[in-house]
């Protein structure tokens, strides 16, 4: 639908267009939490908690968002980075989830247009050892029609049947001797960590207090009702009061849920998924390609991101330390084997430049395969007023947040309307992704990360052109972005910058470790860190990347 020219400015767009960066000084945020009185305190700074904070702030509630480590440091920076309906949910018979997910996908495409981009998916049809038997190709196309009709049409393009040559044009490394043709359909992708951070910052733009490095250790109660929290912040204990507390800690609910003694805990089943990053030249795909895994009724995907390709994912039960989830040598070999079976590539373990391991917070009892568990979410309100949300997936986080705040305000005895369906995230209002990214260059790089907030980074460059140097060799991230992340994105550490404000650790693990001292210098200048603190951060980051690499390569440490 084509809109008519406006005679007046768009007030929603105007409210979300800033002419100066959002100020989020850590000292001010800590002071606001300590001894503060809130309508709601949300525990957990992943995508669900961040969206819930934004929703509550937009409804006019006084809300605080507390995260023990860094925003998106858990599952929300270690997902497949896909905003999608999920074909396999149709295969599971869960059409309603697909329909709803595709509706939410398009809301994110509009409200976070600088962060969520169209992603073509290619399924090859192979003569043998394919994702599905070629005799079932017609049935698979029916599945794609169902997907399109369930909501895929909202992207403005329907699935397509491709010839063998067309498939090779999209990914020239496919083994041509086994290739009959293929199908392409359309979804979307996002840098999950940046999306989560932007949600938290948007919540702050609307009045929320947001604080990372704030580990909630206790939910306090008065006269049998929830009354607030106690948290560890910067080596000391602080407390805050709240009329309702929301627990949105995802898989970490397995280890601590803040519930009272008489409350029933939900069945949390962490499911481990891993991805490896390899040089794009080893794959040479211009879309996401789906490949079979030999000997298993499974498939993996390879997605291009800059000069890197992400290959994943697995789906297995996980009972280990949720703060130390890594891709193992066995998992890496499993994914490389799939790539070498489907593609003409000499991909080796030594080519892998980075990896991530994370846990999906499934709501399910033990038994059966995790891949067969439906990605439902659960919201529970205890008799003492504690609200807990868990499960779901990245694509449906807005709706999960809406239902969570609906439940929280029931505890308050209030009813205010949710407005996040049409609420822009910072950087999205008035941003034209096609125009900005069409010619590439610095404007395209900054536009895809900051949207219409990109001028704030170029202002830093204007004041100090020396900050135009790349922070990690071979990657597009600039030193000016490190400065901006410390000033305006609540980055506190070398790891915050290299793992989440940028994705350098995933895209170039060893090179990012070499860049850690320079990142430490920039943070020291911005945050006033001591020499000892910088040394400790650099050492911790380099130790963590060495640990990650050792597990990946199957080496003893």
N, C-alpha and C positions, 0 to 999 in steps of 0.2 A: 504494500500500500504506500503510495506517495503522499507525503504530507504537504500541505499548503504553506507558502511563505508566512512567517509569523510577523504580526504587526507589533508585537511586544516581545521583549526578551523572555526566554524560558527561565522561570524562577528556579526550577529544580536544578537546571544546568548552572545557573548563576551561583547558587548556594554552594555548589561543589567545585567551583573554579577558584583556586587560591592564587593570589598574587605574591605571596610570600610563604616560605616553607612552614609546615606545622611544627611548633616548638614542643618538644617532649623531653625536657630535662629530667634526668633520673632523680635528682634530689627533690624536685618538685613532685614527681609522681610518688616517691616514697613518703614524703610528708603528707600527701593527700590521703594515702592509705592508712598510715599510722594514726590510730585514734579516730579514724573517720567513721562516719555513719552513712550507710548505703541502703538503698532499697534492695539491691541484689549484689552479691559477690559471686563471680563465676570463677571456678577453679579449673585451670587447664587452658593453655594458649594454643591449642591446635585449631584446625579450621572450624570445628563445631563451636568451640568456646568463643572464638573470635567473632564468628557470625552472630552468636547469641548476644555478645556484648554490643555489637552494632545494632541489632534489633531492639534490645532493651533501651539503648540510648535514644534511638529514634522514637520510641514510644514515650520518652520523657522521664524515664526512671534514672535515678542516680545509681550508677553501676561501676563496679571495679572488676577488671580482668587480671587474674594473677596466674603466672606461669613459673614453674620451678626452675626451668633452665632458660630456653629462649623460645620465642614464638616459632612454632612449626618444627621444633627440634626433635619431636617424636615422629609418629607416623605421617604427619602432614608435610614432611619434606622428603619422604621416602616412598611415595606412592608411584603408580605407573605414569602419573602426570597427565592422565586422560580424563577429560570431561565427557562422559559418554553414557549411553543408555545401557549398553552391555548386551551383545548378541546372545551370549550364553544364558542370560536370564530368560530369554524367550525359549531357549532349549530346555530350561528348567520348568517352563510353564508359568513363569512369573511375568506375564505381559503387563500387569498393572505397574510394576516397578519400572519397566522399560518406558512405558508411556509417561510416567511421572518424571523419570530421570531426563528424558528428552525435552520435556517442558522446562525443567530447571536448567538444562544445558543452555537453552536459548536465552533464558533470563541472565545467566552469567555472560553469555556472548554480548548482550546489550549493556549490562551494568558494569562489567569489567572488560570492556572491549579491547583495552590495551594489553591485557594479560591472557585472555582466552581467545585462541585462534582456531580457525578451521583446520581439521586434520583428516586428509583422505586415508582410508584403510584399504589395503590391497590384499585380497585372498587369491593366491594362485590355485589353479586346477592342475594337478599333476597326474601323470599317467599311472604312477604307483607311489606308495609311501607319502601321500599328500595329507593335508589337513583333514580331508574327507575323500572317500572313494569318488572318482570322477563320475561314476554312474549315479551318484547322489547330487550332481551339480544342479539339476533342475529343482530338487527339493531345497537346496541351499538358497537358490534364487527366490523361492517362495518365502524363505525365512527373511531375506533382505526386503522383500515387498512388505512383509509384516512390520519390519523395523521402520521402513519409510512411512507406512500408514500410521504407525503408532506415534509418530512425531518427528521422524527423521526429515520429513518434508519441510520442516520449519527452517532448515539450513538453506533452502532455496535450490537444492540440487538433489536428485534422486540417484539411487545406485546405478551402476553401469556394468554391462558385460564387456569384457576386454578380450581382444585377440592375443595370441602368443606374442606377436611383435609389440603390441601395446604394453603388455606386462613387462617385456624386456626394456622398453623405453623408460619405464618407471623404476626399474631395478635391473640393470644390465648384468648383474652377477648371478641371476637365477640360472640354474642348470637347464639349458634349452632342450636337452634331449628328453627330459621328463615333463616338459611344460606343454600343456594343451591350451591354456588361456587363463582367464581369471575374472574376478569380480571386484569392483571398487564401490565402497560406500563412504559416507562422510560423518565424522564426529568432530570433536574438538580436543584441544590440549591446553595445559597451563603450567607454568612454573609454580608448583604447589606451594613452595616456601614463600615466594613473593606474593602469591595470592593471599595466603594466610596473614602475612605481615600487613598487607594493604587493608585487609578487613579490620585488623586490630587498630591500625592508624585511622581508618575511617570512623571506627567507634570513638576514638579519642577526638576526632574532628567534631563529632556530635555531642561531646561532653563526657565521655567515659574516662575513667582513670585506668591506664594500662601499665602493667609492671611485669617485666621478666626478671629472672633471678630471684623469685619470691616463692619459696617452697612452703605450701600450706601443710602444717603438721597436725592441725587439730581443727575440727569444727566445734565451736563452743555452743552451749545450750543454757537456757535460763527457763526455769519452771517447765522443763520438759519440751521446750521449743527451741529450734535453731535460733541462735542470736548473733553469730559472727564467726570469725576465724582467728587462728594464730598462725603466723608465718615466720620463717627464717629468711631474713633479707640482709645481705652483706655482713654476715657473721653475727647478727643479733636478732632478737625476737621482737616482733611487733604484733599488734592485735588491731582488729577492726570490727565494727558492729555491722550487722546486716539483718534486714527483715526476712530475707530468704537467701539460702546458699545453693548454688548449682554446681554439681560435680560433672565436669566434662573432660575427664582425663583419659578417655579411650581405653586402650589395652591395659594401662597402668591401674585400672580399676581392679584388676586381678590381685594386686598387692596391697592396695589401700583404697577404701571407698568412703571414709568419713562418716559412715552410717552409725546410728545408735545400736546398742547391744541387742535390741529386740527386732531389728530390721532384717529382712531376707536379702541376701546379696544376689545379684543377677548372675547367670551362667556366662562368664567371660571366657572366651576361648581364643587366645592370640594365635593368628595364622601368619607364619613368616612368608614374606615375599622378597625376592632379591632382584637387582638389576646390575648389569655390568656395562661400562662405557668403553667403547672401542673407537679407533679412528674411523671417520666416515668413509675414507677412501677404501677401507676393507669391505664396505657394503655397497656404497654408491646408490642409495635409494633416495627418491624425492618425495616419498610418502611413507606411512607406516606399512611395513610388510609383515604378513603373518606366515610363520613357518611351522612345519610339523616337528615334533620331537620323536626321534626314532624309538620304536618299541613301546611307546606310551600313547594313551588316548588323550593327548595334551597338545597344546600349541603355544608358541611363544611369539612375541612381536619385536620388531626392530624399528625404532623411531629415530629419525634424524633430528639432531638439535645442534645447529651451527655446524662445526666441523667434527662433531662427535655423533655417534649412534648409540642409543640405549637399547640393550637387549635384555628382555625379561619376559615373564616373571615366573616365580615358583609359587606354590601354595601348599604349605605344610604346617602341621601343629608345631607350636613352639612353647617350651616350658622353661627356657633359660632366662638370663638376666635381660630385662626389657631395655636397660640402658646400654647394653652392649650387644647389639644384633648386627651380625656381619655376614657377608657372602662368603661361603666356604669354598675350598678347592673343588669339592665334589659338585657343588651347585654351579660354579663357573664352568667346569668341564661339561656338565650337562647342557648348558646353554650354548657353549661353543660347538659341541657336537651337533646340535640342531642346525646351527648356522652352516656348518661345513657340509651337512647332508643335503641341504636345500640349495646352497649357493656355491658358485665357483670362487671360493675365497681360501686363502692360506692362513686364516685367522688362528692365532696361537695364544696361549696364556700370557706370553710376554707382551702381547699387543694391548692387553687390557689396561686402560689408563685410570680407571676408577671404578668404584662399586658402592652400592647402598644395600642395606638390609633393614627391613621394617616389619612391623606386625599389624595386621588388620584386627580391629577389635570385634570379632564375631560374637554374636549373642546366640549361643548354642550349647547344649550339653555335650559331653565327650561322646565319641563314636562316629564312625563313618569318615569320609574324606572332607577336608575343609573346603575343597573346591565346589562341593555340592551344597554347602550351606548357603541359604538365601541371605542376601545382604540387607536384612531388615534392621531397623533400629528400635530401641526400647527406651521409653521415658517413664521413670518411676517417681512417685511422690510419697515419701515416708510420712508416718503420722506426726512426726515432729517438725515437718515442713522442709526437710532436705529433698531437693530435686536432683535426680541423676539421669543423664542421657548417655547412651552408648550404642555403638553399632553404626549401621549405615555406610555411606561412602562419600567421597569428595564431592561428587556431582550433586548430591541431594542435601548438602550441608545447610543451605539456606532454609529449606523446609524443616529440617530437623531443628534448627535454631528457632524458627517460628513456633513450632509445637512446644519446644522447651520453655520459651518465655511465656507462652500461653499457660503452661502448667505452673510456672513460677508466680505469675500474677494471680492465679487462682488461690495460691497460698496467701497472697496479700488481700484477697477479696476485691480485686479490681479487674477492670476489663478495658484495655486500650488496644486500638487496632494496629495490626502489623502493617508496615509500609515498605518492607524490603523487596517486594516483588519488582518495584520500579526504582529502587534506590541505587544511584550511582556509587561506585567506589571511587576513592580519591584517584585522580588521574584519568578517569574515563569520560567525564562530561565534556562533550564537544570534541572528543578525540576522533580523528579519522585514520584508522590503522592503514588502510590501503594507500592513502596519499602520503603518509609519513614514511612508510617502509618501502615504497615503490622503488626509490633510487638508491637504497642501501646507505652505507656510510654511518657516520656517528649518529645522525638524527634517527636512523632506523634502529640502531642498537639501543639508544636511550629511550626511544618511543615505545619499544616492546617491553621495556622494564618499568618505565615511569609514566607513560602517557603524557598528559599535558602538564605534569610536574617536571618534565625533562629540562625546561629552562633553568630550574634551580641548580642542576648540575653544571650546565653551561655557564651559569653565573660564576660558579666556583672556578671554572676554567678561565673565565675572563679575568678574574682577580689574580690567578696564579697559573699561568700557562704551563708551568713545569709539571703540574698534576695531570697532564694529558698522557703521561706514560702508562702503558699497560702494567697492571699490578702483577700479573702472572704471564710469563712468556707464552705466546701462542694463543692467548685468550683475549677477548675484546674489552674486558673490564678495566676501567681506568682508576688511577690513584684518586682522582676527584670523587669517584663513587665511594671509596672507602671513607673519605672525609665526610661526605654527605650522610653515609650510614651511621657514622658516629654522632653527627650533629642532629640529625632529624629522624633516624630510624631505630634508635635505641640499641644500636650495636654496642656491646660491652667488651667483646673479646675478639682475639684473632679468629677463633673458631666461628663466632657469629658471622664475621665478614666472609670468610673463605668457604664455609659450609652452606650458608643460607642467604645472606645479603647478596652474595654471588654464588654460583654453583661451581666454583673453581675446584673444590675437593673432588667432586664427582667427575668433572671433565678433565682434570689433570692433577691427580692426587700428589704425585711426587714433585711436580713443578710448583704446586701450591705450598708444599712444605718448604721449598727453597725460598718462596716469597714471604713466608711468615715473619721473618725479622723486619722487613720493610713495612708490612701491615702493622706490626707492633709499634714501630716508630711513628706512623701516622696516627694511630690511636692514642699514643702517649701525648702527642702534641694537642690533640683535640680534647682528651678526657683528663689530662693531668695525671696520668698514671706514673707510679714510681718506676725506677729502673728495675727493681726486684719484681714488681708486678708484671712488667712487660716480659722479662726473662722467663718468668713462670708460665705466662700464656704461650709464648713461642715454644717453650719446651713441651708443654702439655699438648699443643697441636701437633708437633712433629712426632711425639711419642704415640699419639692416637693414630696418625696416618701410618706410621710404621707397624703398629698393631693390626690395623685394617689390612695392610698389604701382606703381613705374615700369615694371617688367617686365610686370606684369599689364595695365596700361593702354597698353602699347606706346609709352611716353614715353622720351625720351632723358634720361639722368641728368646 
